[in-house]
């Protein structure tokens, strides 16, 4: 049985110090599961969409913990490969308090996902999906994953499957010149490319207002749609001829990590519904909901999003 959306990427264990504590002073760590593509799969599943996540995990207790966590949130993990004698990627989070930013330290070199090969991928599921999703993190992790990312998007396009690529540039993984070359190729003729305003300027050298950046990126990638995220100022979507903007919302931030993945999931729902423009307000609302939830994952449902969009919710529901 095919699923609506197939994602490909790494999951890691996230180790967070309590808010207000600095990493050098840590004595307690909260453990959760994170990773961009798995975050998107969780958000889609929570919103009622069938979503499969393709990856590799170590054949040990840490890998089984991550697998069980994603299963509990409705993600289809049938195609996850377990690899003996490999490790789970880790990352450590110190929550910021403006103007001090959140700090992240990665420990992911040679993690299980870097051992994933083309023969491990269920290509029939990829080619029968309605949408596939990948981020710019995956091709930055290893040369093998870079080639696999190209194959993943190319096979999907050839089968007529919509392709969503979230740039998600990570400076600690690669430099801007290398990233620009790889990501421009990965995004060519994508159905939807998502990038931040900063990445449009810093990685791709684009200039201008928000709408200018989106239109230039759409032309550069030859993508059907480009979505540009603008932090607290909201987001916009362009198809080259039309640009639609959605403002941000006032929000008390609990955890910034994963909000962009919730936004991506919201626009993927728009692809499934046949109208990315119309999905923009709910995608922004999903990102806002996630900002108020600890951990990487969008642990909410459609009623939470609807309440944010209509602004009719009470401060305390009882």
N, C-alpha and C positions, 0 to 999 in steps of 0.2 A: 504494500500500500504506500503510495507516494505521499509526501507532505507538501504543504504550501511553500515553506521556506527552508532552505538548507544553508547553514553557516559553516565556515571553516576557520579554525584558529585555536589559540592556546587558552587553557585555563590555568590559573595559579592559585596557590593559597595566599590569602592576604592576612598579614599580621599587623594589627593596628594598636597603637598606644591610645589610652584614654584621652579625650579632648582636654587640652591644656597641659599635657605632659610632653616633654621633648624626648626624642628618640634616645639621646645619650643617657637619659635618666630613667629609661624604661625598666619596670619590674613586673608589669602585667601586659599581656598581649591578647587581644581578641582575635580569634581565628575565623575567617570566612572564605568564601570562594569567589574569585573574580576573573576577569578576562573579557576583552571587548566583544568578541563574537559570541561567546557563551552568554554574556550579559544581554545581548540583543535577542538571543533565543529565549531566554527567560522572560523578557518583557513581552515578546510575541505570544508565548504560551500563556502568560498571565492575562493577556488581552483576548484570549480565545482562539488563537491561530495555531495551527499545527506547525511546529518548527523542530528541525533536526540539527544537531551539532556534530560535526565531524572533527575528530582530533585524535591525539594519542595521550595516554596517561601511564604513569608507572604502574607496574603490577605489584602494588603494595598497599598498605592501609591508607596512605595519603591519597593515592589515586582513587581508591574505592570510596573514600570520603567525598571527594569532589564529584564522582559519578552519582553517588546517592543523593547528594544535595541537588544536582541539576534534575535528576529524575523526580524528586519531590515537588519541584516547581513545574513539572509538565513537559520538560524538554525530552525529545526523542534522542536517546543516546545509543541506539542499536549499532551505530556505525563507528563508535569510539574504539580504537585499538588499544590494547594494553601491552606494554613493552617491558619485558623483564630487565632488571639491572639498569634501569634509568631513574631519573630523578624528577621530582615535581618542582616547577618553577615557584619561587617565592617573591613576595614583595612586601615591604614594610612601609607603613603610612603614619606620618605625623600630621595631624589635622592643624591647618593654619587658622588664624584669626586675623581678618583684614586689618592692616595691610600686609601682615605676614602670610605668605602663601603656604598651602599644603605642601609637604615634602614627601617624596616617594623614593625609596631605594629598592632597586631590583636585584634579585639573585636568581637568574633564570638560564644561565649559560648551559648548553647541552641538555636542556630539559627533554622530556619524552617526546614532545611534539616535533622536535627537530629530526626525529628518526622516522617520521611519517613519509611514506613513499606513494607514488602513483598507484601501485598495485593494491594499496590499502583503501583506496577511495571507491565507494560504491557509485560508479559513474552513471549507472542507470537511474539512481535516485536523484543525482544532480540534474540529469537531462530531463527528468520528468517533473521536477519542481516547477513552481510558478515564479519564484524569485530565489536567487542565491545572493549571499552577503559575505563580504570579506572586508578587512581593514588593511591599511598600510602597515600595521604592526607585523602581520604574518610574513610578508616577503622580506622584512628587515631582520628576521630571526636567524636565517641561515640561507645558504645558496640553494639547498634542496627545497626549502619552503618557498623560495622566490620562484623557482621553476614550477612548483606545484600550484602556486597562486595564479601564474599565467595560464597553466593548463585548465585550472578550475574555471576561470572566467571565459576562456576561449571555448571550452566544450559547452558551457551553458549558453553562450551567445549562438553557437552553431546550432543548438537544439531549440532556439527561439525562447529561451528562458531569460527573464528580466534579470539584470545584473546591477547590484548596489555595491558601491565601493565607498567606504568612509576613510578619508585620508589619514586621520589619526596620527600625524607625524610625531615621532618620538626622537628627540635630539640625542638621547643617550644610546640609541641603537644605530644611527647612521647620520652622515652629514647631509646638508641640503642638496648638494649637487647630485650625489648618488641617488638620494630619495626622489628628486625631481625626475630624473631619467626613468627610473623604474615605475614610478607612480603614473607618469604621463602615459606610458605604455599600458599599464594595468587598467587605466580609466578610459582608454579609447573606446568610443561607442557604447559606453555604459548607459544603462537606463537612468541611473541616478548616481551622482557623485556628491558626497557630503564633505565639506571642509570648513574649517574655522576661518574667520577674518584674518587672524594672525598667520595661518598657514598659507593662505592665498598670497599674502604679501611676502612672507619670509622664505617660503619654500619655492613658490612659483614666480616670484618677482612681479606680481601684479600690483597695480596702483589704481586709486580712485575711490569713489564712495562705495558703500555696500552693494548697491545695485550694479555699479560698474564692475566690481570684482566678480560678482556672480555671473554677469553676462560674458566677461572675458574668460572666466574659467569654463563656462559652458562651451564657448567657441574653441578653446584650447583642447578640451577633452573630446569634442564632438559628441558630448553626452546629450541624452534627451532632456534631462533636467539636472540642474545643479542647485544644491541647497547650501546656503552660507549661514553659519551660526555666528552670533554676535554677542555672546555672553548675556549679561543682564539686559541688553537692548533687544533681545529676541532673535529672530531668524528670518530669512527670506528664501524664496525659490524662484528660479528663472529657467525658461526654456529658450532664451535668446530673443524671443519676440515679446514675451510678457514676463513681468516680475511682480510677485506678490510678497508683501512683507507682513510679518506678525510681530507685534511688540512683545517685550518681556513682561514679567509680572513681579510685583513685590513678593519677596520670599525670605523666610528665615532659613538659612542654609545649615543643614545638619551634616551633609556629606556631598561634596561636589563630584566625586568619582562615580562614573556610571551614568551621569545625566545625559551626556552626549549619546550614549548607547540607547537610552530610552527614547531620545529624540529620533534616532535612526530607525528604531522599531516603529515609531509612529508614522514615519514617511513610507516605510515598507508596507504598512497597512494601507496606505494610500495607493501604492502600486497595485496591490491586490484588488482594491476597490475601483481602480481605473482612473483615479483623480488625485495626483500628488498635491496639486495646489490646494484642494479642499481639505487635505489631511494636515496641512501646516498648523492650524490652530490646535488640533488635538496633539500633534507631535510636540509642540512647545509646552502644552499642558502636561504631557507625560514627563518631559524633562523637569518641569517645576515640581511635580509630585515626587520624583526621584530625589531632588535636592533635599527634601525633608525626611529621607529614609536613610538610615545608616547602612553601610555596606555597598557593594557594587551593584546589587540587583534591584530591579524595579519590582518591589514586593507590594503591588497594588493591583487594582482591577478596573474595568471600565467605569464602574460607578464613582470611583475616586477621581478619575479624569473628568467625567461629566460634571462632578461637583465643582472642580476647579474652573472649568470652562463657563459654567453658568453663574459662578460666584454666589450660589444660594445656600452653600453649606453653613451650618452653625459652627461656632468655635468649639463647642463640645456637643457631640451627638449622643443623646441619651433619652 
